Amino acid sequence: DPYISGNYLVTNVRHLILTTEHITLLTCAKDSISAGYPAEPLELLNNEKDESKNFSTDTVDTILA
């Protein structure tokens, strides 16, 4: 799988030592993917109402400024 396979960074390690077994719990984070995600339309919400508006990041920055 191009989105899941690859290198991971271990962010947390926890050891559970029981009387008969030793369990290691790893929390991992992936920092990159080998292939890009497929393109999606700008607006994914409000499609059923047809009230959607397409905003670019430049437009949002000027509205919030």
All heavy atoms as TSV, in Angstrom:
chain	resi	resn	atom	element	x	y	z
A	1	ASP	N	N	0.850	-1.181	0.000
A	1	ASP	CA	C	0.000	0.000	0.000
A	1	ASP	C	C	0.892	1.240	0.000
A	1	ASP	O	O	1.708	1.423	0.907
A	1	ASP	CB	C	-0.902	-0.013	1.222
A	1	ASP	CG	C	-1.944	1.087	1.203
A	1	ASP	OD1	O	-1.770	2.060	0.453
A	1	ASP	OD2	O	-2.911	0.978	1.941
A	2	PRO	N	N	0.773	2.130	-0.987
A	2	PRO	CA	C	1.651	3.299	-1.052
A	2	PRO	C	C	1.409	4.315	0.043
A	2	PRO	O	O	2.239	5.174	0.299
A	2	PRO	CB	C	1.345	3.898	-2.423
A	2	PRO	CG	C	-0.028	3.421	-2.744
A	2	PRO	CD	C	-0.161	2.069	-2.104
A	3	TYR	N	N	0.253	4.257	0.723
A	3	TYR	CA	C	-0.049	5.225	1.771
A	3	TYR	C	C	0.357	4.739	3.152
A	3	TYR	O	O	0.629	5.540	4.038
A	3	TYR	CB	C	-1.543	5.564	1.774
A	3	TYR	CG	C	-2.029	6.026	0.421
A	3	TYR	CD1	C	-3.024	5.353	-0.243
A	3	TYR	CD2	C	-1.470	7.137	-0.196
A	3	TYR	CE1	C	-3.458	5.774	-1.483
A	3	TYR	CE2	C	-1.888	7.563	-1.433
A	3	TYR	CZ	C	-2.887	6.874	-2.078
A	3	TYR	OH	O	-3.308	7.298	-3.315
A	4	ILE	N	N	0.378	3.436	3.373
A	4	ILE	CA	C	0.667	2.896	4.704
A	4	ILE	C	C	2.101	2.392	4.823
A	4	ILE	O	O	2.716	2.497	5.877
A	4	ILE	CB	C	-0.330	1.771	5.039
A	4	ILE	CG1	C	-1.752	2.316	5.037
A	4	ILE	CG2	C	-0.027	1.154	6.387
A	4	ILE	CD1	C	-2.819	1.267	5.233
A	5	SER	N	N	2.666	1.833	3.773
A	5	SER	CA	C	4.002	1.251	3.864
A	5	SER	C	C	5.066	2.342	3.938
A	5	SER	O	O	4.835	3.490	3.584
A	5	SER	CB	C	4.260	0.359	2.652
A	5	SER	OG	O	4.230	1.124	1.479
A	6	GLY	N	N	6.231	1.971	4.434
A	6	GLY	CA	C	7.343	2.909	4.505
A	6	GLY	C	C	7.884	3.078	5.906
A	6	GLY	O	O	7.674	2.239	6.782
A	7	ASN	N	N	8.583	4.165	6.123
A	7	ASN	CA	C	9.235	4.422	7.407
A	7	ASN	C	C	8.287	5.075	8.395
A	7	ASN	O	O	7.442	5.893	8.032
A	7	ASN	CB	C	10.442	5.341	7.201
A	7	ASN	CG	C	11.492	4.691	6.332
A	7	ASN	OD1	O	11.658	3.488	6.348
A	7	ASN	ND2	N	12.191	5.498	5.560
A	8	TYR	N	N	8.457	4.705	9.664
A	8	TYR	CA	C	7.677	5.277	10.757
A	8	TYR	C	C	8.632	5.758	11.836
A	8	TYR	O	O	9.745	5.251	11.973
A	8	TYR	CB	C	6.730	4.230	11.359
A	8	TYR	CG	C	5.512	3.974	10.519
A	8	TYR	CD1	C	5.562	3.108	9.438
A	8	TYR	CD2	C	4.317	4.592	10.800
A	8	TYR	CE1	C	4.435	2.871	8.670
A	8	TYR	CE2	C	3.175	4.361	10.037
A	8	TYR	CZ	C	3.252	3.490	8.969
A	8	TYR	OH	O	2.150	3.272	8.216
A	9	LEU	N	N	8.198	6.712	12.625
A	9	LEU	CA	C	8.945	7.219	13.757
A	9	LEU	C	C	8.251	6.731	15.023
A	9	LEU	O	O	7.053	6.921	15.199
A	9	LEU	CB	C	8.964	8.752	13.734
A	9	LEU	CG	C	9.637	9.444	14.906
A	9	LEU	CD1	C	11.123	9.137	14.910
A	9	LEU	CD2	C	9.413	10.934	14.829
A	10	VAL	N	N	9.002	6.078	15.908
A	10	VAL	CA	C	8.444	5.606	17.176
A	10	VAL	C	C	8.385	6.796	18.118
A	10	VAL	O	O	9.392	7.406	18.442
A	10	VAL	CB	C	9.297	4.468	17.774
A	10	VAL	CG1	C	8.751	4.044	19.124
A	10	VAL	CG2	C	9.354	3.292	16.824
A	11	THR	N	N	7.171	7.159	18.557
A	11	THR	CA	C	6.999	8.323	19.418
A	11	THR	C	C	6.820	7.956	20.881
A	11	THR	O	O	6.981	8.813	21.745
A	11	THR	CB	C	5.789	9.157	18.968
A	11	THR	OG1	O	4.621	8.337	19.007
A	11	THR	CG2	C	5.999	9.691	17.557
A	12	ASN	N	N	6.477	6.702	21.165
A	12	ASN	CA	C	6.276	6.287	22.548
A	12	ASN	C	C	6.456	4.776	22.644
A	12	ASN	O	O	6.027	4.041	21.756
A	12	ASN	CB	C	4.875	6.692	23.022
A	12	ASN	CG	C	4.678	6.498	24.505
A	12	ASN	OD1	O	5.645	6.333	25.236
A	12	ASN	ND2	N	3.440	6.513	24.949
A	13	VAL	N	N	7.103	4.318	23.710
A	13	VAL	CA	C	7.273	2.886	23.973
A	13	VAL	C	C	6.817	2.617	25.392
A	13	VAL	O	O	7.161	3.352	26.314
A	13	VAL	CB	C	8.753	2.445	23.821
A	13	VAL	CG1	C	8.920	0.970	24.146
A	13	VAL	CG2	C	9.263	2.746	22.436
A	14	ARG	N	N	6.009	1.571	25.532
A	14	ARG	CA	C	5.535	1.200	26.859
A	14	ARG	C	C	5.692	-0.301	27.026
A	14	ARG	O	O	5.306	-1.071	26.143
A	14	ARG	CB	C	4.076	1.601	27.007
A	14	ARG	CG	C	3.550	1.367	28.377
A	14	ARG	CD	C	2.191	2.002	28.524
A	14	ARG	NE	N	1.718	1.767	29.867
A	14	ARG	CZ	C	0.466	1.848	30.245
A	14	ARG	NH1	N	-0.451	2.169	29.363
A	14	ARG	NH2	N	0.118	1.605	31.476
A	15	HIS	N	N	6.292	-0.714	28.138
A	15	HIS	CA	C	6.503	-2.130	28.421
A	15	HIS	C	C	5.562	-2.576	29.522
A	15	HIS	O	O	5.447	-1.920	30.555
A	15	HIS	CB	C	7.949	-2.371	28.865
A	15	HIS	CG	C	8.956	-2.032	27.816
A	15	HIS	ND1	N	9.265	-2.880	26.784
A	15	HIS	CD2	C	9.723	-0.928	27.629
A	15	HIS	CE1	C	10.171	-2.331	26.017
A	15	HIS	NE2	N	10.471	-1.129	26.509
A	16	LEU	N	N	4.888	-3.686	29.292
A	16	LEU	CA	C	4.055	-4.314	30.311
A	16	LEU	C	C	4.690	-5.660	30.654
A	16	LEU	O	O	4.802	-6.532	29.798
A	16	LEU	CB	C	2.625	-4.517	29.801
A	16	LEU	CG	C	1.859	-3.267	29.411
A	16	LEU	CD1	C	0.524	-3.649	28.790
A	16	LEU	CD2	C	1.640	-2.386	30.613
A	17	ILE	N	N	5.125	-5.798	31.879
A	17	ILE	CA	C	5.761	-7.035	32.310
A	17	ILE	C	C	4.806	-7.746	33.251
A	17	ILE	O	O	4.518	-7.278	34.352
A	17	ILE	CB	C	7.112	-6.761	32.984
A	17	ILE	CG1	C	8.023	-6.019	32.008
A	17	ILE	CG2	C	7.743	-8.056	33.468
A	17	ILE	CD1	C	9.304	-5.517	32.586
A	18	LEU	N	N	4.301	-8.869	32.772
A	18	LEU	CA	C	3.393	-9.684	33.562
A	18	LEU	C	C	4.145	-10.905	34.075
A	18	LEU	O	O	5.325	-11.096	33.771
A	18	LEU	CB	C	2.188	-10.087	32.711
A	18	LEU	CG	C	1.435	-8.916	32.058
A	18	LEU	CD1	C	0.382	-9.434	31.106
A	18	LEU	CD2	C	0.824	-8.019	33.116
A	19	THR	N	N	3.506	-11.747	34.827
A	19	THR	CA	C	4.203	-12.906	35.403
A	19	THR	C	C	4.639	-13.896	34.342
A	19	THR	O	O	5.664	-14.549	34.491
A	19	THR	CB	C	3.290	-13.620	36.426
A	19	THR	OG1	O	2.070	-13.981	35.776
A	19	THR	CG2	C	3.004	-12.729	37.615
A	20	THR	N	N	3.889	-14.022	33.256
A	20	THR	CA	C	4.243	-15.018	32.242
A	20	THR	C	C	4.624	-14.429	30.893
A	20	THR	O	O	5.043	-15.165	30.007
A	20	THR	CB	C	3.054	-15.976	32.021
A	20	THR	OG1	O	1.933	-15.210	31.606
A	20	THR	CG2	C	2.733	-16.742	33.291
A	21	GLU	N	N	4.479	-13.137	30.721
A	21	GLU	CA	C	4.777	-12.554	29.412
A	21	GLU	C	C	5.236	-11.099	29.512
A	21	GLU	O	O	5.056	-10.446	30.527
A	21	GLU	CB	C	3.554	-12.654	28.491
A	21	GLU	CG	C	2.334	-11.912	29.006
A	21	GLU	CD	C	1.124	-12.152	28.139
A	21	GLU	OE1	O	1.268	-12.495	26.949
A	21	GLU	OE2	O	0.014	-11.981	28.649
A	22	HIS	N	N	5.867	-10.650	28.446
A	22	HIS	CA	C	6.347	-9.283	28.326
A	22	HIS	C	C	5.714	-8.700	27.065
A	22	HIS	O	O	5.892	-9.211	25.971
A	22	HIS	CB	C	7.875	-9.279	28.228
A	22	HIS	CG	C	8.458	-7.930	27.965
A	22	HIS	ND1	N	9.650	-7.763	27.331
A	22	HIS	CD2	C	8.010	-6.679	28.232
A	22	HIS	CE1	C	9.914	-6.466	27.218
A	22	HIS	NE2	N	8.930	-5.803	27.751
A	23	ILE	N	N	4.981	-7.600	27.211
A	23	ILE	CA	C	4.300	-6.958	26.086
A	23	ILE	C	C	4.913	-5.579	25.874
A	23	ILE	O	O	5.080	-4.808	26.814
A	23	ILE	CB	C	2.782	-6.818	26.366
A	23	ILE	CG1	C	2.167	-8.198	26.596
A	23	ILE	CG2	C	2.095	-6.089	25.225
A	23	ILE	CD1	C	0.737	-8.138	27.078
A	24	THR	N	N	5.244	-5.276	24.628
A	24	THR	CA	C	5.771	-3.964	24.269
A	24	THR	C	C	4.739	-3.267	23.390
A	24	THR	O	O	4.332	-3.788	22.354
A	24	THR	CB	C	7.096	-4.088	23.506
A	24	THR	OG1	O	8.029	-4.810	24.303
A	24	THR	CG2	C	7.662	-2.728	23.176
A	25	LEU	N	N	4.308	-2.074	23.805
A	25	LEU	CA	C	3.359	-1.275	23.039
A	25	LEU	C	C	4.099	-0.112	22.394
A	25	LEU	O	O	4.771	0.655	23.075
A	25	LEU	CB	C	2.254	-0.733	23.954
A	25	LEU	CG	C	1.430	-1.776	24.699
A	25	LEU	CD1	C	0.521	-1.096	25.703
A	25	LEU	CD2	C	0.615	-2.572	23.716
A	26	LEU	N	N	3.973	0.015	21.088
A	26	LEU	CA	C	4.632	1.091	20.353
A	26	LEU	C	C	3.591	2.050	19.798
A	26	LEU	O	O	2.586	1.627	19.228
A	26	LEU	CB	C	5.440	0.531	19.186
A	26	LEU	CG	C	6.572	-0.425	19.514
A	26	LEU	CD1	C	7.166	-0.977	18.229
A	26	LEU	CD2	C	7.628	0.268	20.339
A	27	THR	N	N	3.821	3.342	19.964
A	27	THR	CA	C	3.028	4.371	19.301
A	27	THR	C	C	3.915	4.952	18.213
A	27	THR	O	O	5.010	5.438	18.488
A	27	THR	CB	C	2.605	5.468	20.289
A	27	THR	OG1	O	1.878	4.865	21.359
A	27	THR	CG2	C	1.744	6.505	19.610
A	28	CYS	N	N	3.433	4.864	16.980
A	28	CYS	CA	C	4.252	5.278	15.841
A	28	CYS	C	C	3.542	6.367	15.051
A	28	CYS	O	O	2.324	6.465	15.057
A	28	CYS	CB	C	4.515	4.092	14.927
A	28	CYS	SG	S	5.366	2.736	15.739
A	29	ALA	N	N	4.338	7.179	14.362
A	29	ALA	CA	C	3.799	8.240	13.507
A	29	ALA	C	C	4.491	8.169	12.155
A	29	ALA	O	O	5.687	7.941	12.069
A	29	ALA	CB	C	4.031	9.607	14.144
A	30	LYS	N	N	3.719	8.366	11.113
A	30	LYS	CA	C	4.269	8.380	9.764
A	30	LYS	C	C	4.419	9.835	9.336
A	30	LYS	O	O	3.483	10.619	9.446
A	30	LYS	CB	C	3.323	7.646	8.821
A	30	LYS	CG	C	3.876	7.503	7.435
A	30	LYS	CD	C	3.229	6.320	6.750
A	30	LYS	CE	C	3.817	6.078	5.399
A	30	LYS	NZ	N	5.215	5.758	5.413
A	31	ASP	N	N	5.585	10.191	8.841
A	31	ASP	CA	C	5.831	11.586	8.509
A	31	ASP	C	C	5.728	11.889	7.026
A	31	ASP	O	O	5.753	13.045	6.619
A	31	ASP	CB	C	7.180	12.045	9.042
A	31	ASP	CG	C	8.346	11.314	8.395
A	31	ASP	OD1	O	8.115	10.300	7.726
A	31	ASP	OD2	O	9.476	11.772	8.567
A	32	SER	N	N	5.579	10.869	6.192
A	32	SER	CA	C	5.475	11.128	4.761
A	32	SER	C	C	4.872	9.907	4.073
A	32	SER	O	O	4.774	8.840	4.652
A	32	SER	CB	C	6.847	11.431	4.156
A	32	SER	OG	O	7.686	10.302	4.303
A	33	ILE	N	N	4.480	10.082	2.811
A	33	ILE	CA	C	3.978	8.976	2.007
A	33	ILE	C	C	4.776	8.929	0.716
A	33	ILE	O	O	5.333	9.933	0.273
A	33	ILE	CB	C	2.470	9.109	1.716
A	33	ILE	CG1	C	2.153	10.433	1.032
A	33	ILE	CG2	C	1.662	8.958	2.979
A	33	ILE	CD1	C	0.726	10.559	0.571
A	34	SER	N	N	4.850	7.732	0.107
A	34	SER	CA	C	5.668	7.605	-1.107
A	34	SER	C	C	4.940	8.110	-2.347
A	34	SER	O	O	5.571	8.535	-3.303
A	34	SER	CB	C	6.069	6.144	-1.301
A	34	SER	OG	O	4.920	5.329	-1.420
A	35	ALA	N	N	3.604	8.060	-2.346
A	35	ALA	CA	C	2.827	8.557	-3.480
A	35	ALA	C	C	1.797	9.551	-2.964
A	35	ALA	O	O	1.247	9.366	-1.880
A	35	ALA	CB	C	2.126	7.400	-4.180
A	36	GLY	N	N	1.529	10.576	-3.725
A	36	GLY	CA	C	0.574	11.588	-3.300
A	36	GLY	C	C	-0.860	11.067	-3.299
A	36	GLY	O	O	-1.202	10.139	-4.028
A	37	TYR	N	N	-1.695	11.655	-2.473
A	37	TYR	CA	C	-3.104	11.301	-2.440
A	37	TYR	C	C	-3.792	11.823	-3.694
A	37	TYR	O	O	-3.386	12.831	-4.263
A	37	TYR	CB	C	-3.782	11.904	-1.202
A	37	TYR	CG	C	-3.359	11.250	0.086
A	37	TYR	CD1	C	-2.563	11.917	0.999
A	37	TYR	CD2	C	-3.767	9.965	0.388
A	37	TYR	CE1	C	-2.169	11.318	2.186
A	37	TYR	CE2	C	-3.380	9.351	1.566
A	37	TYR	CZ	C	-2.587	10.031	2.473
A	37	TYR	OH	O	-2.208	9.431	3.634
A	38	PRO	N	N	-4.862	11.168	-4.142
A	38	PRO	CA	C	-5.574	11.651	-5.320
A	38	PRO	C	C	-6.172	13.042	-5.081
A	38	PRO	O	O	-6.534	13.383	-3.954
A	38	PRO	CB	C	-6.695	10.640	-5.526
A	38	PRO	CG	C	-6.446	9.525	-4.591
A	38	PRO	CD	C	-5.425	9.955	-3.601
A	39	ALA	N	N	-6.284	13.817	-6.139
A	39	ALA	CA	C	-6.826	15.172	-6.029
A	39	ALA	C	C	-8.310	15.116	-5.676
A	39	ALA	O	O	-9.027	14.215	-6.102
A	39	ALA	CB	C	-6.636	15.914	-7.340
A	40	GLU	N	N	-8.746	16.077	-4.869
A	40	GLU	CA	C	-10.153	16.184	-4.491
A	40	GLU	C	C	-10.655	17.574	-4.870
A	40	GLU	O	O	-9.884	18.513	-4.966
A	40	GLU	CB	C	-10.310	15.984	-2.980
A	40	GLU	CG	C	-9.963	14.586	-2.530
A	40	GLU	CD	C	-10.223	14.380	-1.054
A	40	GLU	OE1	O	-10.803	15.279	-0.413
A	40	GLU	OE2	O	-9.842	13.340	-0.549
A	41	PRO	N	N	-11.963	17.703	-5.044
A	41	PRO	CA	C	-12.496	19.041	-5.341
A	41	PRO	C	C	-12.278	19.977	-4.156
A	41	PRO	O	O	-12.099	19.534	-3.034
A	41	PRO	CB	C	-13.985	18.792	-5.591
A	41	PRO	CG	C	-14.277	17.477	-4.972
A	41	PRO	CD	C	-12.992	16.690	-4.993
A	42	LEU	N	N	-12.303	21.271	-4.419
A	42	LEU	CA	C	-12.057	22.257	-3.371
A	42	LEU	C	C	-13.093	22.192	-2.267
A	42	LEU	O	O	-12.776	22.309	-1.099
A	42	LEU	CB	C	-12.036	23.663	-3.965
A	42	LEU	CG	C	-10.870	23.988	-4.878
A	42	LEU	CD1	C	-11.044	25.384	-5.472
A	42	LEU	CD2	C	-9.565	23.904	-4.125
A	43	GLU	N	N	-14.344	22.026	-2.612
A	43	GLU	CA	C	-15.419	22.042	-1.626
A	43	GLU	C	C	-16.057	20.663	-1.540
A	43	GLU	O	O	-16.564	20.152	-2.521
A	43	GLU	CB	C	-16.483	23.080	-2.018
A	43	GLU	CG	C	-17.644	23.170	-1.071
A	43	GLU	CD	C	-17.237	23.655	0.310
A	43	GLU	OE1	O	-16.393	24.556	0.395
A	43	GLU	OE2	O	-17.761	23.126	1.291
A	44	LEU	N	N	-16.009	20.057	-0.369
A	44	LEU	CA	C	-16.602	18.748	-0.168
A	44	LEU	C	C	-17.901	18.826	0.628
A	44	LEU	O	O	-18.677	17.889	0.638
A	44	LEU	CB	C	-15.615	17.843	0.584
A	44	LEU	CG	C	-14.306	17.567	-0.140
A	44	LEU	CD1	C	-13.385	16.745	0.737
A	44	LEU	CD2	C	-14.557	16.860	-1.445
A	45	LEU	N	N	-18.147	19.943	1.309
A	45	LEU	CA	C	-19.343	20.093	2.121
A	45	LEU	C	C	-20.405	20.873	1.371
A	45	LEU	O	O	-20.117	21.601	0.423
A	45	LEU	CB	C	-18.997	20.800	3.434
A	45	LEU	CG	C	-17.933	20.135	4.286
A	45	LEU	CD1	C	-17.587	21.018	5.467
A	45	LEU	CD2	C	-18.375	18.767	4.742
A	46	ASN	N	N	-21.643	20.753	1.806
A	46	ASN	CA	C	-22.787	21.498	1.260
A	46	ASN	C	C	-23.078	21.180	-0.199
A	46	ASN	O	O	-23.719	21.966	-0.881
A	46	ASN	CB	C	-22.596	23.012	1.414
A	46	ASN	CG	C	-22.506	23.417	2.861
A	46	ASN	OD1	O	-23.193	22.854	3.709
A	46	ASN	ND2	N	-21.656	24.375	3.140
A	47	ASN	N	N	-22.640	20.053	-0.691
A	47	ASN	CA	C	-22.927	19.708	-2.083
A	47	ASN	C	C	-24.403	19.402	-2.291
A	47	ASN	O	O	-24.960	19.700	-3.342
A	47	ASN	CB	C	-22.088	18.514	-2.527
A	47	ASN	CG	C	-20.644	18.889	-2.715
A	47	ASN	OD1	O	-20.340	20.041	-2.963
A	47	ASN	ND2	N	-19.752	17.926	-2.608
A	48	GLU	N	N	-25.045	18.802	-1.274
A	48	GLU	CA	C	-26.452	18.460	-1.441
A	48	GLU	C	C	-27.346	19.690	-1.450
A	48	GLU	O	O	-28.413	19.694	-2.033
A	48	GLU	CB	C	-26.914	17.487	-0.347
A	48	GLU	CG	C	-26.925	18.065	1.060
A	48	GLU	CD	C	-25.573	18.051	1.756
A	48	GLU	OE1	O	-24.606	17.553	1.176
A	48	GLU	OE2	O	-25.492	18.554	2.886
A	49	LYS	N	N	-26.945	20.791	-0.845
A	49	LYS	CA	C	-27.728	22.020	-0.823
A	49	LYS	C	C	-27.375	22.941	-1.982
A	49	LYS	O	O	-28.044	23.927	-2.226
A	49	LYS	CB	C	-27.508	22.770	0.495
A	49	LYS	CG	C	-27.972	22.021	1.710
A	49	LYS	CD	C	-27.676	22.829	2.955
A	49	LYS	CE	C	-28.023	22.071	4.199
A	49	LYS	NZ	N	-27.668	22.832	5.410
A	50	ASP	N	N	-26.284	22.632	-2.653
A	50	ASP	CA	C	-25.768	23.449	-3.738
A	50	ASP	C	C	-25.520	24.886	-3.295
A	50	ASP	O	O	-25.774	25.833	-4.019
A	50	ASP	CB	C	-26.696	23.418	-4.951
A	50	ASP	CG	C	-25.973	23.867	-6.216
A	50	ASP	OD1	O	-24.728	23.807	-6.244
A	50	ASP	OD2	O	-26.654	24.280	-7.158
A	51	GLU	N	N	-25.064	25.036	-2.056
A	51	GLU	CA	C	-24.706	26.347	-1.522
A	51	GLU	C	C	-23.188	26.461	-1.354
A	51	GLU	O	O	-22.701	27.307	-0.638
A	51	GLU	CB	C	-25.376	26.565	-0.167
A	51	GLU	CG	C	-26.881	26.569	-0.228
A	51	GLU	CD	C	-27.506	26.622	1.155
A	51	GLU	OE1	O	-26.759	26.695	2.143
A	51	GLU	OE2	O	-28.733	26.576	1.240
A	52	SER	N	N	-22.471	25.579	-1.994
A	52	SER	CA	C	-21.023	25.551	-1.793
A	52	SER	C	C	-20.354	26.727	-2.490
A	52	SER	O	O	-20.823	27.243	-3.497
A	52	SER	CB	C	-20.447	24.243	-2.322
A	52	SER	OG	O	-20.686	24.145	-3.703
A	53	LYS	N	N	-19.274	27.164	-1.899
A	53	LYS	CA	C	-18.455	28.224	-2.472
A	53	LYS	C	C	-17.020	27.743	-2.467
A	53	LYS	O	O	-16.573	27.127	-1.512
A	53	LYS	CB	C	-18.569	29.506	-1.651
A	53	LYS	CG	C	-19.973	30.077	-1.642
A	53	LYS	CD	C	-20.037	31.310	-0.787
A	53	LYS	CE	C	-21.461	31.837	-0.755
A	53	LYS	NZ	N	-21.579	32.989	0.127
A	54	ASN	N	N	-16.300	27.984	-3.513
A	54	ASN	CA	C	-14.908	27.582	-3.594
A	54	ASN	C	C	-14.022	28.718	-3.117
A	54	ASN	O	O	-14.119	29.835	-3.603
A	54	ASN	CB	C	-14.539	27.202	-5.030
A	54	ASN	CG	C	-15.273	25.962	-5.481
A	54	ASN	OD1	O	-15.580	25.104	-4.670
A	54	ASN	ND2	N	-15.533	25.861	-6.765
A	55	PHE	N	N	-13.194	28.422	-2.139
A	55	PHE	CA	C	-12.272	29.397	-1.603
A	55	PHE	C	C	-10.849	28.904	-1.785
A	55	PHE	O	O	-10.555	27.733	-1.555
A	55	PHE	CB	C	-12.507	29.619	-0.099
A	55	PHE	CG	C	-13.800	30.313	0.210
A	55	PHE	CD1	C	-14.879	29.602	0.673
A	55	PHE	CD2	C	-13.924	31.675	0.042
A	55	PHE	CE1	C	-16.072	30.234	0.968
A	55	PHE	CE2	C	-15.105	32.323	0.329
A	55	PHE	CZ	C	-16.184	31.600	0.791
A	56	SER	N	N	-9.964	29.772	-2.172
A	56	SER	CA	C	-8.548	29.443	-2.184
A	56	SER	C	C	-7.954	29.916	-0.864
A	56	SER	O	O	-8.569	30.684	-0.120
A	56	SER	CB	C	-7.842	30.126	-3.355
A	56	SER	OG	O	-7.784	31.521	-3.129
A	57	THR	N	N	-6.762	29.482	-0.552
A	57	THR	CA	C	-6.117	29.914	0.691
A	57	THR	C	C	-5.844	31.417	0.674
A	57	THR	O	O	-5.893	32.065	1.710
A	57	THR	CB	C	-4.802	29.156	0.913
A	57	THR	OG1	O	-3.978	29.288	-0.237
A	57	THR	CG2	C	-5.068	27.684	1.189
A	58	ASP	N	N	-5.600	31.977	-0.501
A	58	ASP	CA	C	-5.388	33.429	-0.592
A	58	ASP	C	C	-6.657	34.188	-0.232
A	58	ASP	O	O	-6.619	35.201	0.470
A	58	ASP	CB	C	-4.933	33.822	-1.992
A	58	ASP	CG	C	-3.602	33.206	-2.358
A	58	ASP	OD1	O	-2.787	32.987	-1.424
A	58	ASP	OD2	O	-3.380	32.936	-3.549
A	59	THR	N	N	-7.801	33.692	-0.692
A	59	THR	CA	C	-9.072	34.344	-0.387
A	59	THR	C	C	-9.362	34.290	1.104
A	59	THR	O	O	-9.772	35.287	1.700
A	59	THR	CB	C	-10.213	33.668	-1.158
A	59	THR	OG1	O	-9.904	33.650	-2.539
A	59	THR	CG2	C	-11.530	34.379	-0.945
A	60	VAL	N	N	-9.147	33.152	1.716
A	60	VAL	CA	C	-9.401	32.993	3.150
A	60	VAL	C	C	-8.477	33.895	3.938
A	60	VAL	O	O	-8.894	34.538	4.908
A	60	VAL	CB	C	-9.241	31.522	3.572
A	60	VAL	CG1	C	-9.320	31.380	5.080
A	60	VAL	CG2	C	-10.302	30.657	2.892
A	61	ASP	N	N	-7.210	34.001	3.533
A	61	ASP	CA	C	-6.266	34.864	4.244
A	61	ASP	C	C	-6.697	36.331	4.197
A	61	ASP	O	O	-6.577	37.053	5.172
A	61	ASP	CB	C	-4.861	34.729	3.674
A	61	ASP	CG	C	-4.242	33.385	4.021
A	61	ASP	OD1	O	-4.722	32.747	4.991
A	61	ASP	OD2	O	-3.284	32.980	3.346
A	62	THR	N	N	-7.232	36.762	3.066
A	62	THR	CA	C	-7.657	38.166	2.968
A	62	THR	C	C	-8.945	38.410	3.753
A	62	THR	O	O	-9.131	39.489	4.289
A	62	THR	CB	C	-7.854	38.589	1.506
A	62	THR	OG1	O	-8.792	37.725	0.893
A	62	THR	CG2	C	-6.541	38.552	0.753
A	63	ILE	N	N	-9.829	37.430	3.831
A	63	ILE	CA	C	-11.062	37.575	4.611
A	63	ILE	C	C	-10.743	37.660	6.086
A	63	ILE	O	O	-11.309	38.463	6.820
A	63	ILE	CB	C	-12.030	36.402	4.321
A	63	ILE	CG1	C	-12.545	36.494	2.903
A	63	ILE	CG2	C	-13.187	36.397	5.311
A	63	ILE	CD1	C	-13.334	35.282	2.460
A	64	LEU	N	N	-9.800	36.839	6.554
A	64	LEU	CA	C	-9.465	36.792	7.978
A	64	LEU	C	C	-8.572	37.936	8.413
A	64	LEU	O	O	-8.470	38.221	9.598
A	64	LEU	CB	C	-8.800	35.459	8.315
A	64	LEU	CG	C	-9.677	34.219	8.135
A	64	LEU	CD1	C	-8.870	32.969	8.423
A	64	LEU	CD2	C	-10.904	34.277	9.015
A	65	ALA	N	N	-7.940	38.609	7.474
A	65	ALA	CA	C	-7.012	39.681	7.839
A	65	ALA	C	C	-7.723	40.932	8.273
A	65	ALA	O	O	-8.833	41.192	8.107
A	65	ALA	CB	C	-6.080	39.984	6.679
